[in-house]
Amino acid sequence: MKTLTAAELAHWLADAQRARPQLVDVREPWETQLCRIAGAALMPMREVPQRFADLDPEQPVVCFCHHGARSAHVAMFLARQGYGDVYNLTGGIDAWARQIDPAMATY
């Protein structure tokens, strides 16, 4: 499993020459009501074993949660399922809010 910082992900998303990753938010629905990254698909961690086939294994996947622990587990799971280009967002959405989008709510 690879990791990305919030700054690295922001740079990737801003790069029109680079294919956009599949953003997978593994938090619970109530957490997404507080804050979210635009374009991210909600797939709560408990649903990943039943829903991971919804993801394209040929495209990069970036998983994130609140601080990065749940998403690290999901990223490792996806890698074991044969997804080759999987990343965990270090520090999760909290790091994104603090470093990239200070207008985003934190919790």
N, C-alpha and C positions, 0 to 999 in steps of 0.2 A: 504494500500500500504506500502510495506517495502522499505527501502533504503539500498544502498551499497556504501561504499567509493571505490575509485579507487584501493586502496591497498587490500580491501576485495575481489573485483572482480578479481584482478590479482592472488590472492591466490587461489580462486575458480578455475580459468581457469588452473592453474598449478597443481591442485590436480587430478591426474589420477584416484583416487578412487571415485571421485564425478562426477555425471552426468553433462555434459556441458550444461549450460543454452542456451536458444535461445536468441541471442543478436539482439536487434531490434534498428536500427539507425533511428530515426524519423526526422532527418534533411533533408534539401533539397538536391537534387543531386549535385548542385554546391558546397555545403559544403563538400561533400564526396570527391570531386576532390582535396580538400586541405589536408585532413587527414581522416583516417578511422581506425577502429579496425578490424583486420583480422577476417574473419568469420562472421561478422555482416551482417544481412539482412537489406537492405534499404527499409523502409516503411515510406515515408514522413507523417508527422502528418495529413495532409489533406486527405490522402488516407486510414488511419487506419479504419474509419467506413466501408469502402467497402472491406478491405483486412484482417481484423483481424482474420477471419476464416482460413487463411493460417497458423496460428500458432497452435501448438499442446497445447490444454488447460491442458493436463496432464503433461507437462514439464515446468520447471521454465523458466520465461521470464525476461530478464533484458533490460529495455528501457534506451536509452540515446540520448542526443541531444548535443548542444554546451555547455550549462551551467547547464542544469537540469530542466528548467522550462517547456518546451514543453513535455519532456519525463515524467514529473510528471503527467501532464494531461492525457497522453496516458496510463500510468500505472493505474491511477484511472479508466479510461474508461474500460480497460481490466478487472480490478477487478469487475466492475459492470456487465460485460458480463459473469462472472463466472470463469474467470481465477484465480485460487487460489494462485499460487506461483509467484507473480509479484513484481519486484523490479525496483526502479529508481536509476540510477547511480548519486549520489550526485556530483555536480560540472561538470557533463557531460564529454565530450571528452577533454575539456580544462583541467580538473583535471587529466585525464588519461595521457595527454601529459606532464603535469608539474611534476607529481608524479611517473609515471610508465615508460613512453617512451619519454625521453627528446629529442630524435632525431625527434619526430613527430612535424610537423608544427603546430603552433597555429595561431589563428586569432581572 
